[in-house]
Amino acid sequence: MSRERLRYLEAMAIYCEAMAMVEEYQQAVSVANLGGIRDIQGFYPQLGLKNSPQVYETLEHRLVVAEAAQRLRLPLISKDGEIHEEEIEKWSIISRSSLDSTSTSLTISSSSNSLNYANSAATSGTAANNTGDSGEPGVGGVPNRFLGITPAYLWQTQLQRVPLSMDMADYQLTLSREIDARLKSKCDKLADAFVDDIDSSSGSQSSSSRLPERVKLIIEEIEREEAALREDLYSADRKFAEYYNVLEQILGVLIKLVKDLKLQHQHQYDELQKTWLCKRCETMSAKLRVLEHVLLLETYTQESIPALHKIRKYLVEATEEASAAYNKAVTRLREYQGVDPHFDTIARQYHDVVKKLENMQWTIHQVEMDLKRLPDHASS
């Protein structure tokens, strides 16, 4: 079990490095495309890439094909999370029959995909997938489930799509060298992080015994840096408070200058304008009162007062008569409405009938006048 886990960890480390190489290559291509840089090779040393673009494109393509082939080999899992052998066998029969019926018309249209789709870096994975598809029927899942495509068919078609200008052995050798260099660099960094440099005088002392001391020194250094940063923060706060007070004083002086000096004449002018407007309003009010008194004086004279009394009496009598007639009409209307609730409708219809009758009478009168004129014309 430990040996299998060790092999898994080694394979995982190689896979992570291969993916990191592909990502760094894509980053270099993106930077070159955005910046309009033609010489992409110049970015490779900065990102730790040492091979040609075709190597990284082929690596990416083989990685993607390996992942797709591995997914085709996964078992058919139901919704409840269990694997049902009967359902797997049923889909296997359906998929194989669909593969037989469509194999003659199947074209490699997927070959138009970008070369950015990649495969695994090691050829041992290729051999394992090819042999596993033909010699491991018990792996699980439906081999022809996804559009009648098997892992072996996917490997066979996709690997033929990316011809290499170099030999496969050279391709594997360059990849293995770069991956080995990257892993060694990471191992060295990891060792430097935990193992301190041992002097010649203390060469026999183990690094594990000095690890607590080194950690303590690092913690003390971090605490000193934190204290220094905190002191800088407090000093900056004090300076900001002083600056703020100075700015407040400057603002007060500016407000005083603007309010007391620059706008002093404006305030005086506004005060005079306000006083003048108030006096003018008082003058207009006095003139209106004078006009009112003059109008009253000219209206109520010795000669006009008796006539005005008569006019007032006439108006009062007319108002009383109109009020009485209105009250009488309202009373009668309420009486009629009490007798018949549809009195308003009947009254409107009666009014319309009266109008029509008047129109008809006028028409008859006009016709009679025309008939009277006819004998006069005949005699003439």
DRENNUVO-186385 format. One record per residue: residue in three letters; x, y, z of N, C-alpha, C in turn. Coordinates in steps of 0.1 Angstrom, whole numbers, plus 5000, padded with zeros to 4 digits. Atoms other than C-alpha are relative to their C-alpha. Last residue first. Layout:
! residues N
AlaXYZXYZXYZ/...
END
This chain:
! residues 380
Ser499149915007401558644379500449934987/Ser500949895006398558444391500950094991/Ala500850065011400858134396499150114993/His499250035012403458324415499249954989/Asp499649885005400858464440500949994987/Pro501149945009399258124443500450144994/Leu500250075013402757974454498850064992/Arg499349925011403558244481499749934986/Lys500849885002400958104506500750084988/Leu501350035007402457754503499250134997/Asp499750045014405957884512498849974992/Met499649885007404558054543500449984985/Glu501349935003402757734553500450134993/Val500750065011406057544549498750074997/Gln499249975012407957784571499349944988/His500249865003405257764598500750044987/Ile501449995005405357384597499750154996/Thr500050065014409157384601498650024994/Trp499449915009408857624631500149954986/Gln500949895002406257404647500750104990/Met501150055010408457094641499150124997/Asn499450015013411457274658499049964989/Glu499849865005409257374687500650004986/Leu501349955004408057014691500150154995/Lys500450065013411556884690498750064996/Lys499149945010412557124718499649944986/Val500449875002409557024739500850074989/Val501250015008410356654734499550154997/Asp499750035014413856714746498850004991/His499349895006412756894777500349974986/Tyr501049905003410256614784500650134994/Gln500850045012412956364781499050104996/Arg499149985012415156564805499349954988/Ala499949865003412256584830500950034988/Ile501249965006411556214828500050154996/Thr500050055013415156134835498850044992/Asp499049935007415256364865500049954985/Phe500549875004411956224878501050084991/His499549985014413255864878499550144995/Pro498549985000412855834916500650034987/Asp499350095011409155904912501550025001/Val501050075007406956054940500649904991/Gly500650094990409856154963498949914994/Gln499150114999411656294933499549905010/Tyr500150095012408656504925500949885001/Glu501350075000408556634961499849914988/Arg499950114990412256704961498749925001/Leu499250105005411856904929500249885009/Arg500950075010408957094943500849894994/Thr501050074993411057194973499249914991/Val499450124994414057284952499049925008/Ala499750105011411857504930500749885006/Lys501350065005410357674960500349904990/Asn500450094989413857734976498749934995/Tyr499150125000415057884943499649905010/Ala500350085012412058104940500849884999/Ala501350074998412458224976499649914988/Ser499850104991416158294970498749925003/Ala499350115007415458484938500249885010/Glu500950065009412858694956500749884993/Glu501050084993415158764985499149934991/Thr499350114994418058864962499049915008/Ala499850095011415759094942500749875005/Glu501350065003414559254975500149904988/Val500450094989418159304987498749934997/Leu499250125001419159444953499749905011/Tyr500450085011416359684953500749874999/Lys501350064997417059804988499549914988/Arg499850114991420759854979498749935004/Ile499450115007419860054949500249885009/Lys501050065009417560264969500549884992/His500950074991420260324996498949934992/Leu499350134996422760404968499149925010/Ala500150095011420360664954500649875003/Pro501350055002419960824988499849904989/Ile500450094989423760834994498649954998/Ser500050145005424660974959499549915011/Glu500950025011423661344965499949854997/Gln501349974996425361384999498949974989/Thr500249854999428461204988498550025004/Tyr501049964990429560844993499950155002/Thr501250095002431460744961498850055010/Glu500749975012433961024959498749924998/Leu500449864999435060994995499250044988/Leu501249994990435160614994499450145000/Leu501150065006437360634963498850005009/Val500549915010439660894979498849934993/His500749894994439960675010499450104990/Glu501350064994440860364990499250115006/Leu501050025011443360564969498749955005/Val500549865004445060695001499049984989/Arg500949954990445260335015499450144996/Leu501250075002446860224982498950045010/Lys500749955012449360504984498749924998/Ala500749874996450260405020499350064988/Ser501150024992450860045009499350135004/Met501150055009453060154980498849975009/Thr500549895008455160365004498849964991/Glu500849924991455560075029499450124992/Cys501350084997456659845001499150095009/Arg500849995012459260104989498649935002/Lys500649875001460560145024499150024988/Cys501049994989461059765027499350144999/Leu501250085004462759754992498950015011/Trp500749935010465160035002498749934996/Thr500649894993466159865035499250084989/Lys501250054992466759535017499350125006/Gln501050045010468959704990498749955008/Leu500649885006470959885017498849974991/Glu500749944990471559555035499350134996/Asp501250084998472559375003499150075011/Tyr500949975011474959654995498749925002/Gln500549874998476559625030499050044988/His500949994989476859255027499450145002/Gln501250075004478459274993498950005011/His500749905008480959535006498749944995/Gln500549894992481959295033499250104993/Leu501549985001482158995010499550115009/Lys500450005014485959015004498550024998/Leu499349905008486959125039499450004986/Asp499949864994484758965066500650104990/Lys501249954994483458655049500150145004/Val501149995010486258565024498850075006/Leu499649915011489058645048498950024990/Lys500049864994487358485078500350104989/Ile501449964998486658165058499950145005/Leu500649985014490258155046498650045001/Val499549875005491558195082499450034986/Gly500649894992489257915094500550134995/Leu501449985005490357685065499350115008/Ile499949935013494057745074498650024995/Gln499649864997493357655111500050084987/Glu501149944994491557335100500250155003/Leu500949985011494457245077498750075005/Val499549885008496857295106499150034989/Asn500249884992494757065128500550134992/Tyr501549975000494556795101499850135008/Tyr500349945013498356815096498550044999/Glu499449865001498956765133499650064987/Ala500849924991496456465133500650155000/Phe501349975007498156315102499250095009/Lys499849905011501556345119498750044993/Arg499849874994500256175150500350114990/Asp501349954995498755895129500250135007/Ala500749955011502055855110498650055005/Ser499449875004503955825143499250064988/Tyr500449904990501455555155500650144996/Leu501449975001501855365123499550115009/Asp500149915012505655385123498550044998/Glu499549874996505555255159499950104988/Arg501049944991503354965148500450145004/Leu501249965008505654885119499050075008/Ala499649885008508654885142498950054991/Ala500049894990506754655167500550134992/Glu501349954997505854425138500050125009/Glu500649935012509354415125498650055003/Arg499349875001510654325160499550084988/Glu500649914989507954055164500750144999/Ile501349965004508953905130499450105010/Glu499849915010512553895141498750064995/Glu499549874994511653735173500250104990/Ile501249934993509553475155500450135006/Ile500949945011512453405130498850075007/Leu499449885006514853365159499150064990/Lys500049894989512553125177500650134995/Val501449954999512052915145499950115010/Arg500249925012515852895141498650065000/Glu499349874998516152785177499850094988/Pro500749914991513452525172500750135003/Leu501249945005515152395141499250085009/Arg500049865001518552355156498850064994/Ser499849954987518051995168500150165000/Ser501350014992516451895135500250065014/Ser500849885003519452025115498750005009/Ser501150025009521751765132499250134998/Gln501349974994525051865148498949994990/Ser500650124995528051695134498750025006/Gly500450095010528951985112499349885005/Ser501150084995529052235140499449914990/Ser499850034986532452375134498949925006/Ser499050114999532152345096500249965015/Asp498649965001529052555097500949885002/Ile499250054989525652415090501450044998/Asp498650025004523252615068500949965012/Asp499149885000519752575081501449964996/Val498750044996517352305070500950125000/Phe500050074988513652375068501449975006/Ala500949944990513252645042500049935013/Asp499549884994516452555024499050065010/Ala498950044991515252195019500550135007/Leu500650064988512052315004501049975010/Lys500649904993513952544980499349955013/Asp498949924994516252264970499450115008/Cys499550074989513252034964501150085008/Lys500949994989511652294943500449935012/Ser500049874994514752334922499050025011/Lys498849984992515151964918500050145006/Leu500150074987511551924907501250025009/Arg501049934993511952194880499849945014/Ala499449884995515152034868499150085009/Asp499050034990513651694866500650125006/Ile500750034988510651834847500949975012/Glu500649874995512952004822499249975013/Arg498949914994515051694818499450125006/Ser499550054988512051464814501150095007/Leu501049984989510451694789500549945013/Thr500049864996513651704768499050035011/Leu498849964993514051334769500050145005/Gln500150044986510451254761501350045008/Tyr501149924993510651474730499949965014/Asp499549874997514051324720499050095008/Ala499150024989512650974723500650145004/Met500750024988509651074702500949995012/Asp500250144996511951204675499249995013/Met498950074994511651574665499649855003/Ser498849985008509351744640501249925005/Leu498949934995506351594658501250014990/Pro498650055003503151504642501150095005/Val498949914996500051614661501349944996/Arg500349865005496851454646501250095002/Gln499649995014498051094648499950144995/Leu498650015000497951114686500650014986/Gln499549874996494351234684501550005000/Thr500349895009493050944663500750135004/Gln499550025013494750654681499850114990/Trp498649995000494250794716500549984985/Leu499749864998490550854710501650025000/Tyr500349935013490050504694500450155002/Ala499050045010491750344724499950084987/Pro498749944997489650544749501149974989/Thr499250074989486550434731501250075003/Ile498649985000484150664711500649925012/Gly499350115006480650544703501550015000/Leu500049995015479050884709500849894994/Phe500049865005480050864746500250014985/Arg501249924996479050514758499950144994/Asn500549935011481350294738498950095003/Pro498949965009483450154766499650094989/Val500450045013480450154791501150054990/Gly500449905009481650174827499749944986/Gly501349944996483749944847499650104990/Val499749874994487449834846498750075004/Gly500649984986486249484841500350135006/Pro501449975002486949484803499350025014/Glu500649984987490649534810498550024998/Gly499850124991492549384780499450025014/Ser500350135007491449604751500149885010/Asp501350005007490949944768499749864994/Gly501250014991493649884794498749994993/Thr500150144995496349794768498849995009/Asn500350095012495850124750499849865005/Asn501449985005495550324782499649914989/Ala500950054990498650164798498650024995/Ala500150145001500650214766499049945010/Thr500650045013499750574764499949854999/Gly501449984999500450634801499349964988/Ser500550124992503850474797498550025002/Thr500650105009504450734770499649885007/Ala499350135000504951004797499349904990/Ala498649995004503951364791500749874999/Ser499150024989500251324790501450004996/Asn500050134995498251474762501049985012/Ala498850074998497351824750499849865006/Tyr500450114992494652044736501149905000/Asn499949984986496352364725499549895009/Leu498950094995496752224690500350035015/Ser498749934999493352384683501049905006/Asn499849934987490552164672501450055001/Ser499949855002490252084635500250085013/Ser498649975003491051714642500250154998/Ser499449944988487651684658501450044998/Ser500349865001486251634623500650075013/Ile499249944990487951294621499850155000/Thr498849935005485251144601500650065012/Leu499349924990482650884611501250064995/Ser500149865004480550764582500750095010/Thr499649985014481650394582499950154997/Ser498650005002481650374620500550034986/Thr499549875003478050484623501550004998/Ser500849945010476150154623500650134995/Asp499950085012478849954642499250074988/Leu498649985005479250234668500149924987/Ser499949875006475450254673501450024994/Ser500850005012475349874679500150134993/Arg499350085010478249894703499350004987/Ser498949925005476550184722500849924989/Ile500549905009473249994725501250084994/Ile500550065013474949674737499550114991/Ser498850055008477149864762499549954987/Trp499449895008474150074774501149954992/Lys500949955010472349754784500550114991/Glu500150105011475349594800499150054989/Ile498749995008475949904821500049914988/Glu500149885009472249914831501350024992/Glu501050035010472449544843499950134991/Glu499450085011475749604861499049984989/His500950115004474249874883500649934988/Ile499750045014476950104899499149874998/Glu499550145001475750294930500149964985/Gly498650024997475650664937500549864999/Asp499850034986471850694940501449975004/Lys500349884992471650884907500249975015/Ser501449955000473450604888499850115010/Ile500649994986477150574882498650054999/Leu501349935001478450444848499350005014/Pro501250085000482050354855498850094999/Leu500750004987484950574844498749924999/Arg499850124993486950464813499350005013/Leu500850105008485650744790500149875008/Arg501549984997486850994817499249904993/Gln500350054987490350844814498650025004/Ala500050155001490350894776499749945014/Ala501250055006489351254781499949854999/Glu501149974991492151324806498649954994/Ala499950094989494751154784498850025010/Val500550135005493551354754500049895011/Val501549995001493851674774499549874995/Leu500749994987497351594786498550004999/Arg499950134995498551484751499349995014/His500950095008497451814736499949865006/Glu501449964997499152014763499049914993/Leu500250044986502451824759498550035004/Thr500250155000502251864721499749955014/Glu501350025007501752244725499749855000/Tyr501049974990504652254750498649984994/Val499950104989507052064727498850035010/Gln500650135004505952264697500049905011/Pro501450004998506752594715499349874996/Ser500749935011510452504717498550005003/Asn500250075013512052414750499350084990/Lys498750015007513652604780499849934986/Leu500350105011510752734800501350004991/Gly499450134997511652894834499849904989/Leu501050094994509353184831500549875003/Gln500649934989512053454826499049915007/Pro499150004989514053214804499450075013/Tyr499850134994511053164782501049995011/Phe500750024988510153524776500249875007/Gly499449924990512853584750499349995014/Gln498950084993511653294730500650085011/Ile500550074988508453484723501149935007/Asp499050104995510253714699499549955013/Arg499850105009507353884681500949895005/Ile498650045000506054094709500249884990/Gly499549995014502754264702501549964998/Gly499049905002502254334739500550014986/Leu500549884996498954144741501050124998/Asn501149965009500053854719499550145005/Ala499449965013503453824737498950054991/Val499249874999501853834771500550054987/Ser501049894998499253574761500750135001/Val500749975013501953344746499150125001/Ala499149935008504053374778499450034986/Gln499849874995501053284799501050084991/Gln501249935004500252984777500150155005/Tyr499949985014503752864782498950084995/Glu499049905002503552914819500250034985/Glu500649874996500252724820501050114998/Val501049965010501752434800499450135003/Met499349965012504852414822499050054989/Ala499449874998502652424853500850044988/Met501049905001500552134840500550145002/Ala500449995014503651924834498950114998/Glu498949935007504952004869499650024985/Cys500149864996501651904884501050084993/Tyr501149955007501651574864499850155003/Ile499749985014505151494875498950074993/Ala499049895001504251564912500450024985/Met500749874998501051354908501050114999/Ala500749965012503051064893499350135001/Glu499149975010505451064922499350044987/Leu499549874997502651084947501050054990/Tyr501149905003500850794931500550145002/Arg500149995015504050584930499050114996/Leu498849935005504550654967500050024985/Arg500249864997500950564974501250084996/Glu501049955009501450234956499850155003/Arg499349995013504650164976499050064989/Ser499149885000502850245008500750024987/Met500849885000500050005000500950135000/
END
